[in-house]
Every structure is written in C-alpha cells, then in structure tokens.
Amino acid sequence: MRTLLFILVLSLLSATTIAQSRTRGTMPFEYHPDLSEDRYNQRITNKTIPTGPEEFVILSRKADGSYAVEKYQARLKQQWSTVIPLTNAQTVYAFYTTKDAAMVVAYQKDGANQQLYGYYIDLASGALKNKQVLLESPVTNREPGVAFSQDGSRLLVYDFKSDSNYKIRSINGSLFDGRLAKLKDVNYNLNDLRDILSVDIQVSNNGDQYISLISDNMNRLTVRRYTPNDPKAKVMSVLVGGVFDGRKVYIMDSRFKLMADNQLYGAVITAEEASGLYHSLKAVKFDFENEDMVFADEFRFTADFLGKVNDLNKTDQNKPKRFSDIYLTDLLKTDDDKLLVLAEKKYTMGGKSSPYFAKEMLLFAYTEYMGADWNSVLMKHQEAPAEDAFSGISYSAYLNGKTLSLLTLEELNGKYDLYLRQIDTKTGQTSEPKGVRLNVANDKELAYVKDFTAWFSDKDVSVVVRPKKRDASLKLYHIQLK
C-alpha cells in the first residue's frame, strides 16, 4: 500500500505569466438561467455535449423560457438550431446524446397527473423526429426520475410509490431504446426494506438497472441489479451505520457511479448522530459477476486530519473547528483501474442574499483491488453572489488516461481567470495552477457558466465566459490549452 498525504497546490502560488490558451473561435452567447432550479442538486450539469472531435450540441434556454438544441462544428460554426416545443409549465429533466440524436426529457403537471415527455432530435439534420409521453402518474406521487446509459442507447424513466409517511415502497418504470421505442415495463418491489430515504438508479448500455438504496434510518446500503431478461434481482447489502467506539454513526452523503466496464462503485460519508461530527469515508466496488463486494479501507476524519487541512488553509482567518459542508462530487476510474473519489466543501451562509462558496477538494485514490493508494487536499477559494450560486464556481473535471484535469474560476495573485490544474493519478502529484488567460471580468457579476464547459480532449475545451470589457456580454469560446 502506498500513501501520499496532502499533496497541495496552494492558492498563493503564482500562476504562469505565459499565455496558457489559444482561441480557436468565439461568438456571443445567450444565457437565461432557470431560477427555479435547485442550486445544490442540479438535474442537468452538462448543457454542452461533445458529439465529435470538434463538434458539440448545446441545450440553450431562451429569454421567453423556451429551449433550443443547437449544434456547432469546428471554429464555432453553427450547423443547426432546433426549438423544443416546451410550455412554461414544463421543466427539462434530462439532456443527453446517442450516436444519432440529441435527446431531451421534460416534466410537466397536467391537472391531477404528471408526465415525462421525450424529444428526439436528429444529430445530422437537426430535425425533431419524435415527441412522446414516456411516463404518466398521479401528482400525489413523488416527482418521477430519469436515468440514461453512457452511450444513450438506453433510457429508464421511473415513478415512486410511497406509504403514508412518504417513504418509498416500490418503483415502477419503463425502459426505452435510443430511438424512444419502449423495450419493457419494470417494477421494483422494495417492501422488504425499511425506511428508504435515498434512491440512486443507473442503467447500463445493455439495459441492466442498478438500484442503490439507503435504508434502515440511513444505516444500510443495498444495491440491486435487474437485467432485461431476468425479473429476479441480484442483491448486495451491507450495514454501514451502527455503533462504533460507543458512538452511533449514520450515512450522511452517498454517491454511485456505473463505469464504462459495467462495474458499479459507491462511496459514502458517515457522521456521528449525536454530534454531527464527520466520522469516515467508505468506498466499495460491487462485483455482480462474482457476487462480491470489495471494500476499501475506511478513511477516518480525525482531529489530526482536520489540523493538517487547516495548516494548508491560507485564506480563512478563523480556521474551522470541525469538518462541515463536504459533499461527494465525483467517482472516476482511470485506465489502470484506479478509483478516484472526489469531495468538495460547498456552502452558503443562509438567506436569500448570502454568497455561495466552493473551497477545498479532498481526493482519494484506490487500487484496482480497492486498497488505499494516495490521498491529497487541493486548496481553493471561490465565491459567487446568491443569484449565481454554483453557476460559475466549483470545478469542471476531465480524466484522460492517468491525468485528471480540473478547471476552476479563481482569483490568484490578483488575477481573476480560469485556472487549469493537472493531477497525476499514479502519484497524486498536482501541477501549479495555470491561468487560461481569457481576461475574465471581475466585477462581482456572472463571468463564467460552468455547465457549458465541454472537454474534447485534455487540451481542447469550449467554455462560456464574459471578458473584461465594459460593454461585454457572455461569449462562447473554443480554446486550445497549452
């Protein structure tokens, strides 16, 4: 086992003075956010999707609340723009692509019912070739959910059935192919589990459905795999919470990811029930083919660990006395089967006018056998006004081979810019932050819309920023990183 603690990139390090990008194209960008969207738990975090080496599609919201899907080619040449016929009563729940189409799933309430609609836009022509109702249920049910596979060839829409205490008892849904043709209806009976409060559903390219459940008063983690040809689920379950060293511990946060090789991974953060103190990070690999759960070593959030993080914190005058507001944000898998778990401190002070903050990131690496490999802390300090929330702060990540690239909007050494950090996933070694040199505006107004960042490679990126000019508005850039 190899452990390398606290590989740090200090926010006070000088960014390189050499230009770090070359602009390959730019154009004005129309941006109208949906202010009703949950700022902490966005349904759609990627509104720009690459569809080729130098082409991509964008989900664009217009001033009147309508939406369009637009396709761009090299040097930002627009190929087509297609209006999605949504009403003001509809909300976009999903945006993804297949090899042939851009897909939009929208939600609406209609009297006593609620529906999910699917829209199929041909990638080659931009023609809207299909619109259909995917799911309908009473509005007395919870809002429905959407899951799609990595290549877009499978879409699962589902609806929750709850008891009188609003706790989930079953899930019903339908599985569709990449052209919105229904493959089958599905039903998951969950009556054998108590007090289900959290559900994560993922679907593979071949239609396998993975249902991850937190139950038993946030103590038990259960994963069920359903296959298209077998109605009986394979089940794996483990009690994560309980009493440890005389303290009762529960699951506070969780994240699951179905990787390209159809291996499901999960990570949870636990906390002490009485005090709320963070207790530990636990990660697990669900190997359904071998009917085995492979557990990583538990990582404890000790007072010593907090002290080391505080020693690296050069921004806050009053150092935190306990861990708080840290959320699991990503699970990634490298080419050499290493699991990366990313967590980030994100919070607001409360109140409608309070700013939002995104601070240090905690990174954990595990070997293919789930042995602890290295962990590190990346210090940053990002702040945004209440009306922008996390629109421009936090980070955008891209994993290429054994290099993890992170793009963030920060002010370092008096320079406000997008900064690139690259992490060697073999060692955890992190490069100094390099300014992209887009001359981003720094006037406390929205200057970067993170959801529209698209990585074509580790050096080829499109971003939406506002340059530092008095009359400038947001612009879409296609840039080559150096």
Backbone torsions as a table, in degrees:
resi	resn	phi	psi	omega
1	MET	NA	134.6	179.3
2	ARG	-119.1	128.5	-179.8
3	THR	-127.2	127.9	178.0
4	LEU	-126.6	104.2	-172.8
5	LEU	-89.6	140.5	166.5
6	PHE	58.7	53.9	169.5
7	ILE	-80.1	114.4	-163.2
8	LEU	-117.6	140.0	165.7
9	VAL	-110.9	107.9	-178.6
10	LEU	-73.7	139.5	177.5
11	SER	-65.2	-16.2	-177.6
12	LEU	-88.6	-4.4	178.4
13	LEU	-65.6	145.8	-179.9
14	SER	-72.7	132.3	171.9
15	ALA	-75.8	150.3	-179.3
16	THR	-61.0	146.7	-178.8
17	THR	-90.2	-3.3	179.2
18	ILE	-88.2	138.5	179.8
19	ALA	-54.9	132.8	-173.6
20	GLN	-109.0	11.4	176.9
21	SER	-154.1	158.8	174.6
22	ARG	-125.7	124.5	-177.9
23	THR	-76.9	125.3	-179.9
24	ARG	-102.6	-9.5	178.5
25	GLY	176.4	151.1	177.6
26	THR	-151.3	150.4	177.9
27	MET	-159.9	154.3	176.8
28	PRO	-58.4	148.5	-177.2
29	PHE	-130.6	128.5	179.6
30	GLU	-92.3	123.0	-177.0
31	TYR	-133.5	121.9	177.9
32	HIS	-133.4	98.0	-175.2
33	PRO	-69.1	154.2	173.0
34	ASP	-88.2	104.3	-173.4
35	LEU	-72.6	-10.6	177.7
36	SER	-85.2	-5.0	-175.5
37	GLU	-72.1	143.9	176.1
38	ASP	-66.3	121.2	-175.2
39	ARG	-73.0	-28.4	-179.2
40	TYR	-86.3	-33.9	-174.1
41	ASN	-127.7	73.8	179.5
42	GLN	-65.7	139.8	175.7
43	ARG	-73.4	-38.5	-177.6
44	ILE	-121.7	113.0	-179.7
45	THR	-102.7	-13.1	178.0
46	ASN	-121.8	102.1	179.6
47	LYS	-99.6	0.9	170.3
48	THR	-125.2	126.4	-176.3
49	ILE	-126.0	119.3	174.9
50	PRO	-63.5	138.0	177.4
51	THR	-122.1	4.5	179.4
52	GLY	-175.7	-179.6	-177.6
53	PRO	-56.2	-38.2	-179.6
54	GLU	-138.8	37.5	176.5
55	GLU	-139.7	154.4	-176.1
56	PHE	-160.2	163.9	174.1
57	VAL	-119.1	149.0	-178.4
58	ILE	-124.7	138.3	169.3
59	LEU	-94.5	113.4	-171.8
60	SER	-116.1	125.9	175.7
61	ARG	-94.4	132.3	-175.4
62	LYS	-95.4	172.5	-175.7
63	ALA	-62.7	-31.4	-178.4
64	ASP	-86.8	6.2	179.4
65	GLY	91.1	-5.6	178.0
66	SER	-77.8	169.9	-179.7
67	TYR	-125.6	153.5	173.1
68	ALA	-138.8	149.4	169.7
69	VAL	-106.4	129.2	-175.3
70	GLU	-126.8	138.2	179.4
71	LYS	-111.7	134.2	179.7
72	TYR	-123.0	148.2	176.5
73	GLN	-114.5	-168.0	-176.3
74	ALA	-51.0	139.9	179.0
75	ARG	60.3	30.4	172.0
76	LEU	63.6	33.6	173.7
77	LYS	-81.3	119.0	-179.0
78	GLN	-74.7	127.3	179.2
79	GLN	-89.9	-43.1	176.6
80	TRP	-160.7	161.9	175.6
81	SER	-138.6	125.9	-176.1
82	THR	-123.3	121.7	177.9
83	VAL	-76.9	132.2	175.0
84	ILE	-91.4	123.1	-174.2
85	PRO	-75.3	68.5	177.9
86	LEU	-94.8	149.7	174.7
87	THR	-97.4	170.6	178.2
88	ASN	-65.3	-16.8	179.8
89	ALA	-85.5	-4.9	-177.3
90	GLN	-101.5	147.0	178.7
91	THR	-124.9	133.9	179.1
92	VAL	-75.9	125.1	-178.7
93	TYR	-102.5	-26.1	-177.0
94	ALA	-154.1	147.4	175.5
95	PHE	-143.7	121.2	-179.4
96	TYR	-156.1	177.0	-178.9
97	THR	-130.9	154.1	166.9
98	THR	-111.3	-174.4	177.3
99	LYS	-69.3	-16.7	-176.0
100	ASP	-117.6	-15.3	-168.1
101	ALA	-146.7	159.0	164.6
102	ALA	-102.2	134.0	-173.6
103	MET	-119.2	135.8	176.2
104	VAL	-126.0	132.5	174.7
105	VAL	-117.1	126.4	-176.5
106	ALA	-122.9	148.9	-178.5
107	TYR	-112.0	144.2	172.9
108	GLN	-151.7	154.4	171.7
109	LYS	-102.6	138.9	-179.8
110	ASP	-138.7	91.3	-177.6
111	GLY	66.5	-120.9	-178.4
112	ALA	-87.5	0.7	-176.6
113	ASN	-119.1	161.1	171.5
114	GLN	-129.7	145.0	-175.2
115	GLN	-132.9	155.7	166.1
116	LEU	-114.1	128.0	177.7
117	TYR	-109.9	142.1	175.6
118	GLY	-111.8	138.8	179.4
119	TYR	-124.3	130.3	-177.3
120	TYR	-113.9	115.8	179.9
121	ILE	-114.0	120.2	-178.9
122	ASP	-63.7	126.8	-176.2
123	LEU	-67.5	-33.7	-176.7
124	ALA	-72.8	-42.9	-173.3
125	SER	-107.5	-21.1	-173.9
126	GLY	82.3	5.8	-178.7
127	ALA	-73.4	134.5	173.3
128	LEU	-80.3	103.6	-170.1
129	LYS	-99.5	-12.1	-178.0
130	ASN	-156.4	137.7	170.7
131	LYS	-140.9	128.1	-177.9
132	GLN	-154.8	157.8	173.7
133	VAL	-77.9	125.5	-179.7
134	LEU	-96.5	-31.1	-176.3
135	LEU	-156.8	144.7	175.9
136	GLU	-140.9	136.8	-179.4
137	SER	-155.3	165.8	178.7
138	PRO	-67.3	147.6	178.7
139	VAL	-68.7	-13.7	176.7
140	THR	-71.9	-17.3	174.7
141	ASN	-77.5	165.8	170.7
142	ARG	-61.6	160.3	175.3
143	GLU	-63.6	141.9	-177.0
144	PRO	-71.5	171.2	-179.2
145	GLY	-124.6	166.5	-177.4
146	VAL	-136.8	135.6	172.4
147	ALA	-139.4	137.2	177.9
148	PHE	-132.8	152.0	-176.6
149	SER	-77.0	168.5	-175.3
150	GLN	-61.0	-37.2	179.9
151	ASP	-94.1	3.5	178.1
152	GLY	77.0	3.1	-175.5
153	SER	-77.6	-11.2	177.6
154	ARG	-133.3	136.1	177.3
155	LEU	-128.5	128.5	177.0
156	LEU	-117.5	123.7	172.7
157	VAL	-113.8	142.4	-172.1
158	TYR	-149.8	160.9	-174.2
159	ASP	-136.2	141.5	-177.1
160	PHE	-95.6	139.5	168.8
161	LYS	-108.8	125.3	-174.5
162	SER	-119.4	161.8	175.0
163	ASP	-88.3	-171.6	-176.3
164	SER	-66.5	-17.5	178.2
165	ASN	-97.4	12.1	177.0
166	TYR	68.6	21.1	177.2
167	LYS	-96.4	140.6	-168.7
168	ILE	-72.8	131.6	178.3
169	ARG	-113.3	-29.3	178.4
170	SER	-158.8	164.4	178.4
171	ILE	-132.5	129.3	175.9
172	ASN	-117.9	146.2	-180.0
173	GLY	-166.3	-171.0	179.1
174	SER	-139.5	142.0	178.4
175	LEU	-106.1	129.3	-177.9
176	PHE	-119.6	158.9	174.3
177	ASP	-92.3	-170.6	-174.7
178	GLY	-72.9	-3.4	176.1
179	ARG	-115.6	15.2	179.1
180	LEU	67.5	26.4	171.6
181	ALA	-88.0	129.8	-177.2
182	LYS	-69.7	131.5	177.3
183	LEU	-95.3	-41.1	178.9
184	LYS	-172.2	158.8	169.6
185	ASP	-90.0	149.0	-178.6
186	VAL	-128.4	154.1	176.3
187	ASN	-144.8	131.7	178.0
188	TYR	-119.9	109.7	178.5
189	ASN	-86.3	121.3	-174.7
190	LEU	-116.3	21.7	-174.8
191	ASN	-67.3	-14.4	-180.0
192	ASP	-83.3	-5.8	178.9
193	LEU	-109.3	146.0	-177.9
194	ARG	-104.4	141.3	168.7
195	ASP	54.9	55.6	176.4
196	ILE	-77.2	120.0	-179.0
197	LEU	-117.4	-14.4	-177.3
198	SER	-139.4	131.1	179.9
199	VAL	-132.8	132.0	172.7
200	ASP	-124.6	129.2	-178.3
201	ILE	-123.6	129.1	176.3
202	GLN	-131.8	151.7	-176.7
203	VAL	-129.6	140.4	-178.9
204	SER	-89.1	171.7	179.5
205	ASN	-64.6	-24.0	178.6
206	ASN	-96.7	5.1	173.7
207	GLY	97.4	1.5	174.5
208	ASP	-65.1	140.0	-178.5
209	GLN	-114.3	128.4	-178.7
210	TYR	-112.7	116.1	-177.2
211	ILE	-108.9	111.9	-179.6
212	SER	-105.1	125.1	-170.8
213	LEU	-126.2	135.6	170.2
214	ILE	-106.6	119.1	-173.9
215	SER	-136.3	-169.5	178.2
216	ASP	52.4	53.8	178.4
217	ASN	57.4	45.5	175.3
218	MET	66.0	33.3	-179.6
219	ASN	-115.0	-29.2	-173.5
220	ARG	-110.2	138.3	174.9
221	LEU	-111.4	122.0	-179.9
222	THR	-128.7	134.5	175.4
223	VAL	-124.1	131.7	177.4
224	ARG	-120.9	135.6	175.3
225	ARG	-112.7	124.0	175.5
226	TYR	-110.5	134.7	177.0
227	THR	-108.4	155.0	-175.9
228	PRO	-58.9	-28.9	-174.4
229	ASN	-104.1	3.6	-178.3
230	ASP	-136.8	110.0	-177.8
231	PRO	-70.7	-14.1	-179.3
232	LYS	-88.8	128.4	-175.8
233	ALA	-83.9	147.3	163.6
234	LYS	-87.8	134.9	-171.2
235	VAL	-124.3	136.4	169.7
236	MET	-128.9	135.3	-175.2
237	SER	-145.6	144.3	178.7
238	VAL	-148.6	141.7	175.3
239	LEU	-85.5	110.1	-177.0
240	VAL	-92.7	-41.4	177.3
241	GLY	-82.7	177.8	-178.9
242	GLY	144.3	-160.7	-179.7
243	VAL	-104.1	120.3	179.6
244	PHE	-128.1	125.2	-178.5
245	ASP	53.1	36.4	177.5
246	GLY	80.8	3.5	-178.9
247	ARG	-116.0	135.0	178.4
248	LYS	-82.3	127.9	-172.9
249	VAL	-121.5	142.8	178.2
250	TYR	-134.2	166.1	178.5
251	ILE	-79.9	119.7	-177.7
252	MET	-96.5	-35.9	-178.1
253	ASP	-148.4	150.4	-179.1
254	SER	-148.1	155.8	175.5
255	ARG	-151.5	141.4	-178.5
256	PHE	-130.5	149.7	179.8
257	LYS	-148.5	124.8	172.9
258	LEU	-89.5	116.1	-175.3
259	MET	-83.1	172.6	-176.1
260	ALA	-62.4	-25.2	179.7
261	ASP	-90.5	13.5	179.2
262	ASN	67.5	21.9	171.8
263	GLN	-94.4	129.8	179.1
264	LEU	-95.6	132.3	176.5
265	TYR	-120.9	150.8	176.6
266	GLY	-139.0	154.5	174.9
267	ALA	-142.5	142.8	177.6
268	VAL	-134.1	147.8	168.7
269	ILE	-107.9	129.1	178.8
270	THR	-107.2	156.5	-179.6
271	ALA	-140.6	157.3	178.0
272	GLU	-78.4	131.6	-174.1
273	GLU	-65.0	-42.5	-174.6
274	ALA	-72.3	-43.4	-173.3
275	SER	-101.4	-20.5	-174.0
276	GLY	77.9	2.5	180.0
277	LEU	-65.3	138.1	175.6
278	TYR	-62.9	135.6	-176.9
279	HIS	-104.7	-55.8	-175.2
280	SER	-163.9	166.6	169.8
281	LEU	-110.0	131.9	176.7
282	LYS	-127.6	136.1	179.1
283	ALA	-126.2	149.8	-176.5
284	VAL	-148.8	145.1	173.2
285	LYS	-107.2	127.9	179.3
286	PHE	-98.9	101.4	-177.7
287	ASP	-96.4	88.3	-176.1
288	PHE	-70.6	-29.1	180.0
289	GLU	-64.6	-37.0	178.9
290	ASN	-101.7	6.9	179.3
291	GLU	50.0	53.8	-174.0
292	ASP	-142.0	142.3	170.7
293	MET	-106.4	126.8	-179.4
294	VAL	-108.6	115.0	-173.9
295	PHE	-97.7	137.4	172.6
296	ALA	-81.8	161.6	174.2
297	ASP	-61.5	137.9	177.8
298	GLU	-67.4	135.1	175.8
299	PHE	-105.5	120.6	-175.4
300	ARG	-91.9	136.4	174.5
301	PHE	-87.2	78.0	-174.9
302	THR	-84.5	166.8	175.2
303	ALA	-63.1	-33.9	178.3
304	ASP	-65.8	-40.8	177.9
305	PHE	-64.2	-42.0	177.2
306	LEU	-61.0	-41.4	179.4
307	GLY	-61.7	-38.9	180.0
308	LYS	-69.5	-37.9	176.3
309	VAL	-64.4	-42.4	179.5
310	ASN	-64.3	-33.0	178.0
311	ASP	-64.0	-28.5	179.8
312	LEU	-85.0	-13.8	-175.9
313	ASN	-81.7	103.5	-178.9
314	LYS	-100.0	6.6	-175.6
315	THR	-101.6	-49.5	-174.5
316	ASP	-80.2	130.3	175.9
317	GLN	-73.5	-42.2	177.3
318	ASN	-99.3	106.8	-175.6
319	LYS	-74.7	142.0	179.2
320	PRO	-58.6	141.7	179.1
321	LYS	-96.0	-3.6	177.4
322	ARG	-159.3	159.0	174.8
323	PHE	-72.2	139.3	177.6
324	SER	-157.6	155.8	172.3
325	ASP	59.5	27.9	177.0
326	ILE	-98.5	126.1	-175.8
327	TYR	-125.1	142.7	172.7
328	LEU	-68.4	130.6	-174.0
329	THR	-120.4	-27.2	-177.6
330	ASP	-153.1	145.4	164.0
331	LEU	-122.8	124.7	-176.8
332	LEU	-130.3	153.0	179.5
333	LYS	-127.5	127.4	-176.5
334	THR	-84.0	173.0	179.6
335	ASP	-63.7	-26.6	178.7
336	ASP	-97.0	26.2	173.3
337	ASP	64.8	28.5	175.5
338	LYS	-90.4	135.4	177.4
339	LEU	-92.9	130.0	174.8
340	LEU	-110.9	128.8	175.5
341	VAL	-113.0	123.3	-179.3
342	LEU	-113.5	135.3	175.2
343	ALA	-132.6	153.3	-175.1
344	GLU	-142.9	144.0	174.3
345	LYS	-86.0	119.5	-177.5
346	LYS	-138.9	133.4	-178.5
347	TYR	-165.7	167.7	168.0
348	THR	-131.6	157.0	-176.1
349	MET	-78.9	-7.6	-178.0
350	GLY	95.8	149.0	-176.9
351	GLY	96.1	149.0	-174.6
352	LYS	-63.9	-29.3	-176.4
353	SER	-102.0	5.5	-177.7
354	SER	-75.4	140.8	179.1
355	PRO	-71.0	164.7	176.8
356	TYR	-108.5	147.7	-178.1
357	PHE	-129.6	144.4	169.8
358	ALA	-131.7	119.7	-173.3
359	LYS	-122.0	-136.4	-166.9
360	GLU	-58.2	149.4	174.2
361	MET	-110.8	138.1	174.5
362	LEU	-108.4	129.2	-177.7
363	LEU	-121.6	134.8	-179.0
364	PHE	-131.0	134.3	179.7
365	ALA	-120.4	138.6	179.2
366	TYR	-128.5	145.2	178.5
367	THR	-70.8	174.9	179.9
368	GLU	-62.7	-19.7	177.5
369	TYR	-99.0	13.4	177.2
370	MET	67.9	24.5	170.9
371	GLY	-80.9	143.9	178.3
372	ALA	-63.5	128.9	-177.0
373	ASP	-108.3	-62.4	175.3
374	TRP	-153.2	162.2	170.7
375	ASN	-143.0	154.6	-176.9
376	SER	-151.0	166.1	177.7
377	VAL	-124.4	126.7	177.7
378	LEU	-111.0	115.0	-176.8
379	MET	-88.5	132.5	173.2
380	LYS	-151.7	164.0	179.0
381	HIS	-141.2	111.0	-179.8
382	GLN	-125.0	140.6	-179.5
383	GLU	-138.6	141.3	179.3
384	ALA	-140.6	148.8	176.9
385	PRO	-65.7	161.3	-174.4
386	ALA	-57.6	-39.3	-176.0
387	GLU	-69.1	-19.7	179.5
388	ASP	-98.0	-26.6	179.6
389	ALA	49.4	-126.4	-177.4
390	PHE	-95.7	20.9	-179.2
391	SER	-59.7	-37.1	-174.9
392	GLY	-120.8	-5.0	179.5
393	ILE	-109.3	-173.5	-166.0
394	SER	78.2	-138.4	-173.8
395	TYR	-152.5	162.0	169.9
396	SER	-120.0	130.4	-173.3
397	ALA	-117.5	150.7	175.3
398	TYR	-146.0	124.5	-179.8
399	LEU	-105.1	122.2	179.7
400	ASN	-130.5	108.1	-178.2
401	GLY	62.9	-114.8	179.9
402	LYS	-112.2	24.1	178.0
403	THR	-124.5	125.3	175.2
404	LEU	-103.5	118.5	178.9
405	SER	-100.5	135.7	178.5
406	LEU	-124.3	131.2	178.3
407	LEU	-115.5	125.6	-177.8
408	THR	-136.2	152.7	173.4
409	LEU	-98.9	116.8	-176.8
410	GLU	-147.6	164.9	169.9
411	GLU	-109.8	112.1	179.0
412	LEU	-122.0	126.8	-179.3
413	ASN	52.8	39.6	176.6
414	GLY	78.9	4.6	-179.4
415	LYS	-112.4	119.1	-179.0
416	TYR	-95.1	117.8	-171.5
417	ASP	-163.2	169.7	165.1
418	LEU	-79.4	132.9	-178.3
419	TYR	-119.1	140.7	179.6
420	LEU	-107.9	127.1	170.4
421	ARG	-119.9	143.4	178.0
422	GLN	-125.8	131.8	-175.1
423	ILE	-114.2	126.5	174.7
424	ASP	-78.3	110.6	-174.0
425	THR	-73.9	-8.7	175.2
426	LYS	-76.3	-35.2	-173.4
427	THR	-120.4	-20.5	-172.9
428	GLY	87.0	-1.9	-179.3
429	GLN	-63.3	130.5	-176.0
430	THR	-113.9	136.1	179.2
431	SER	-74.6	161.9	172.0
432	GLU	-66.1	148.7	178.9
433	PRO	-66.9	132.3	-179.6
434	LYS	-114.2	125.0	179.3
435	GLY	-69.2	135.1	178.2
436	VAL	-74.3	-20.2	175.4
437	ARG	65.9	50.6	174.3
438	LEU	-97.9	2.7	177.0
439	ASN	56.6	55.5	-174.3
440	VAL	-72.1	139.9	179.9
441	ALA	-64.1	141.5	-179.4
442	ASN	-130.4	69.4	-177.6
443	ASP	-126.8	25.4	178.1
444	LYS	67.9	12.2	172.8
445	GLU	-107.1	163.2	-177.2
446	LEU	-58.0	123.6	-176.2
447	ALA	-124.6	-7.9	-179.2
448	TYR	-153.3	128.8	178.3
449	VAL	-110.2	100.4	-170.6
450	LYS	-61.8	-32.8	-175.3
451	ASP	-62.3	-19.7	-177.7
452	PHE	-98.7	10.2	174.7
453	THR	-76.2	128.5	179.5
454	ALA	-130.8	130.6	178.0
455	TRP	-100.8	120.7	173.4
456	PHE	-91.9	-28.2	172.6
457	SER	-160.7	-177.7	-179.7
458	ASP	-71.6	-7.9	179.4
459	LYS	-120.6	-3.5	-173.0
460	ASP	-125.0	113.2	-170.0
461	VAL	-139.9	147.2	167.3
462	SER	-113.8	139.7	-178.0
463	VAL	-139.7	158.9	173.4
464	VAL	-115.9	114.3	-179.8
465	VAL	-136.6	167.6	174.4
466	ARG	-114.7	117.5	-177.4
467	PRO	-71.8	163.7	-174.4
468	LYS	-82.8	75.1	176.7
469	LYS	-138.8	147.1	-172.9
470	ARG	-58.8	-42.3	-175.6
471	ASP	-103.4	13.9	-173.8
472	ALA	-78.3	148.3	173.0
473	SER	-117.5	-180.0	179.3
474	LEU	-61.5	144.1	178.0
475	LYS	-134.4	147.7	174.3
476	LEU	-91.9	124.2	179.9
477	TYR	-114.8	141.3	165.8
478	HIS	-111.2	116.1	-172.1
479	ILE	-125.9	152.9	173.7
480	GLN	-108.9	116.3	179.5
481	LEU	-77.6	148.2	179.0
482	LYS	-113.4	NA	NA
